[in-house]
Amino acid sequence: MTKKLPGDFEYLKDMYADEYFPNFLVDKVKELIKSVVLFIEEGDHSNEEIQASLDKMTLGINQLEEEFDEHDSEIETVARESIGETVDNILKYFNIDIDIEEAIREREW
């Protein structure tokens, strides 16, 4: 049986707690992160395959920057740390040995 992330796992805690970030946009970031979780939960992927999934996620988050700007928000320090913490917690939970800086290496934020 493949390991699953607990249902009560907290995604992007600091972004959801801060009104500066519209929840519907934080939800979009969360969905991109969840796509990586679903990929990992499929099981038996190499670190290179997981990194490719993380790169795809990060590029997707990059594409949301303009939408954040349109809603008087931006992916800045709090968001960067919240995304990094969430991804790092996921990697640790699944015992994946990818450094967080490498995991989100494609970021423009």
TAZI-V612529 format. One record per backbone hydrogen bond with DSSP energy under -0.5 kcal/mol. NH is the residue of the N-H (numbers start at 1). CO is the residue of the C=O. Records with the same first field share a line. If there is no record, write none. Layout:
BEGIN
NH = CO + CO
END
This chain:
BEGIN
9 = 6
11 = 9
16 = 12
17 = 13
18 = 14 + 15
19 = 17
21 = 18
22 = 20
25 = 22
26 = 22
27 = 23
28 = 24
29 = 25
30 = 26
31 = 27
32 = 28
33 = 29
34 = 30
35 = 31
36 = 32 + 33
37 = 33
38 = 34
39 = 35
40 = 36
41 = 37
42 = 38 + 39
43 = 39 + 40
50 = 46
51 = 47
52 = 48
53 = 49
54 = 50
55 = 51
56 = 52
57 = 53
58 = 54
59 = 55
60 = 56
61 = 57
62 = 58
63 = 59
64 = 60 + 61
65 = 62
68 = 64
69 = 65
70 = 66
71 = 67 + 68
72 = 69
73 = 68
76 = 74
80 = 76
81 = 77
82 = 78
83 = 79
84 = 80
85 = 81
86 = 82
87 = 83
88 = 84
89 = 85
90 = 86
91 = 87
92 = 88
93 = 89
94 = 90
95 = 92
96 = 91
97 = 95
98 = 96
103 = 99
104 = 100
105 = 102
107 = 104
END
